[in-house]
Each structure stands twice: as C-alpha cells, then as structure tokens.
Amino acid sequence: MSVAAYKRTISHTEAPRQIERRILAQVTSELEQQFDAFDNAERKIDRLQVLADGLRHSLWRNQQVWATFKMDLMEKENNLSPELRASLVSLAIWVEGHTQSVLSGGKNVKPLIDINRSIIDGLGGRAFDTAAE
C-alpha cells in the first residue's frame, strides 16, 4: 500500500481527536524513553550528550505537534470554545518556551511529558470521565 493510500485510509477510519491523540502519544513515548537520563544528569555536559543522542529530535517533534495544534486552534473554523482554544494556545506557547529551556540544558523534560499526558487523557475522554465521578 502506498503512503498516500495509507494516509487516506487513516483519515477515513480515525476521527481527528484520535489522530491527534495517537500522534501526541507517539512523541510522548519518545520523550519518556529519554527523559530520565536527561532530568537526572548532574552535569550540563551530560544533559547535552543526551540531547545529542536523540532527545533533541524528540523535542523537535513534540514542538512541531504543538505548533500544529496552535495553528489549528487559531483557525476560525476550529469548533472548540473560545476559552478552551485560548487555554490551549497558552499551553502551546508555554511548551515552546519550556522546550527552548530544555534545549539549553536548563529545564527538565518531565513537565512536557506531564502536559502531553494530560492532553492525551483529555483527547481520550478520560478527563471528562474523572470529572463525572
């Protein structure tokens, strides 16, 4: 099956929220595989090595996902409430800034993972299930 045919199949079988959730889960999994070595590194040189060993690429992918979310949220056609859209845009801006701090070796990766996991849960409906209990 060609890549184009595969993409068409996915777009016909998955809702946009499912696609967003799946992509965010993939990039979050990448971050989870690498964050421990980075966050627990005692020296900046060790953190920079973890970045060079693949974390930088995972952070870039995460930032791309959030940039895409932000662009979509800013579209007039977006059906989310204005309040939710504004909150998510603010979160996307925070992710951008925090990622830059991580790339310089100054901040930990775990807060990015925590944010992603919260959004993944929300996209899966778990946040709403918990609120209903």
Wavefront OBJ file of the C-alpha trace (Angstrom):
o trace
v 0.000 0.000 0.000
v 1.385 3.414 -0.894
v 1.906 6.100 1.732
v -0.825 8.244 0.172
v -3.288 5.348 0.260
v -2.350 4.626 3.876
v -2.953 8.273 4.845
v -6.340 8.217 3.102
v -7.269 5.033 4.960
v -6.282 6.531 8.308
v -8.187 9.742 7.649
v -11.307 7.730 6.786
v -11.088 5.430 9.813
v -9.884 7.769 12.573
v -11.551 10.870 13.940
v -9.354 13.984 14.199
v -9.198 13.653 18.005
v -7.999 10.057 17.639
v -5.300 11.127 15.193
v -4.165 13.951 17.490
v -4.126 11.583 20.454
v -2.156 8.924 18.588
v 0.471 11.363 17.305
v 0.876 13.030 20.702
v 1.166 9.600 22.350
v 3.919 8.612 19.907
v 6.019 11.698 20.561
v 5.381 11.443 24.311
v 6.597 7.857 24.265
v 9.825 9.040 22.624
v 10.293 11.673 25.333
v 9.575 9.126 28.079
v 12.281 6.811 26.780
v 14.904 9.535 27.102
v 13.848 11.928 29.850
v 15.231 10.018 32.842
v 18.852 10.239 31.702
v 18.420 13.932 30.931
v 16.478 15.008 34.020
v 18.787 13.087 36.377
v 22.050 14.199 34.772
v 24.150 16.099 37.284
v 26.293 17.971 34.784
v 25.216 20.143 31.881
v 27.666 18.302 29.593
v 25.798 15.062 30.361
v 22.484 16.718 29.510
v 23.908 17.992 26.243
v 25.052 14.459 25.407
v 21.539 13.088 25.962
v 20.242 15.819 23.661
v 22.775 14.817 21.013
v 21.866 11.139 21.414
v 18.300 11.691 20.206
v 16.398 13.753 22.731
v 16.837 16.901 20.627
v 14.961 15.237 17.744
v 12.160 14.070 20.052
v 11.836 17.574 21.493
v 11.682 18.987 17.976
v 8.915 16.527 17.058
v 6.984 17.455 20.200
v 7.335 21.133 19.394
v 6.098 20.505 15.842
v 2.994 18.757 17.182
v 2.263 21.677 19.498
v 2.911 24.222 16.735
v 0.388 22.358 14.577
v -2.127 22.342 17.433
v -1.609 26.083 17.915
v -2.139 26.825 14.226
v -5.324 24.747 14.199
v -6.592 26.411 17.366
v -6.152 29.843 15.811
v -8.301 28.971 12.779
v -11.808 30.464 12.732
v -13.196 27.080 11.707
v -11.999 25.440 14.934
v -15.083 24.229 16.827
v -13.703 24.406 20.366
v -14.979 27.093 22.701
v -13.013 30.359 22.660
v -11.996 29.823 26.297
v -10.626 26.336 25.655
v -8.881 27.493 22.500
v -7.214 30.352 24.394
v -6.096 27.999 27.170
v -4.633 25.514 24.709
v -2.859 28.254 22.735
v -1.346 29.490 26.009
v -0.253 25.948 26.762
v 1.325 25.633 23.305
v 3.256 28.851 23.902
v 4.423 27.508 27.269
v 5.572 24.277 25.590
v 7.609 26.329 23.100
v 9.338 28.295 25.846
v 9.952 25.316 28.095
v 11.359 23.323 25.193
v 13.858 26.096 24.487
v 14.942 25.972 28.134
v 15.351 22.195 27.936
v 17.425 22.524 24.772
v 19.803 24.853 26.586
v 20.166 22.274 29.354
v 18.377 24.372 31.960
v 14.962 22.755 32.488
v 13.707 19.181 32.854
v 11.761 17.208 30.237
v 9.223 15.703 32.676
v 6.881 18.742 32.707
v 6.490 18.403 28.919
v 5.587 14.740 29.349
v 3.087 15.598 32.085
v 1.381 18.201 29.882
v 1.252 15.788 26.949
v -0.205 13.015 29.128
v -2.927 15.374 30.382
v -3.868 16.301 26.816
v -3.766 12.642 25.725
v -6.158 11.801 28.566
v -8.442 14.675 27.568
v -8.460 13.618 23.923
v -9.329 10.104 25.058
v -12.192 11.362 27.189
v -10.609 10.286 30.475
v -10.511 13.820 31.891
v -14.267 14.055 31.411
v -14.854 10.601 32.923
v -12.924 11.568 36.050
v -14.872 14.816 36.414
v -18.165 12.928 36.206
v -17.297 10.583 39.091
l 1 2 3 4 5 6 7 8 9 10 11 12 13 14 15 16 17 18 19 20 21 22 23 24 25 26 27 28 29 30 31 32 33 34 35 36 37 38 39 40 41 42 43 44 45 46 47 48 49 50 51 52 53 54 55 56 57 58 59 60 61 62 63 64 65 66 67 68 69 70 71 72 73 74 75 76 77 78 79 80 81 82 83 84 85 86 87 88 89 90 91 92 93 94 95 96 97 98 99 100 101 102 103 104 105 106 107 108 109 110 111 112 113 114 115 116 117 118 119 120 121 122 123 124 125 126 127 128 129 130 131 132 133
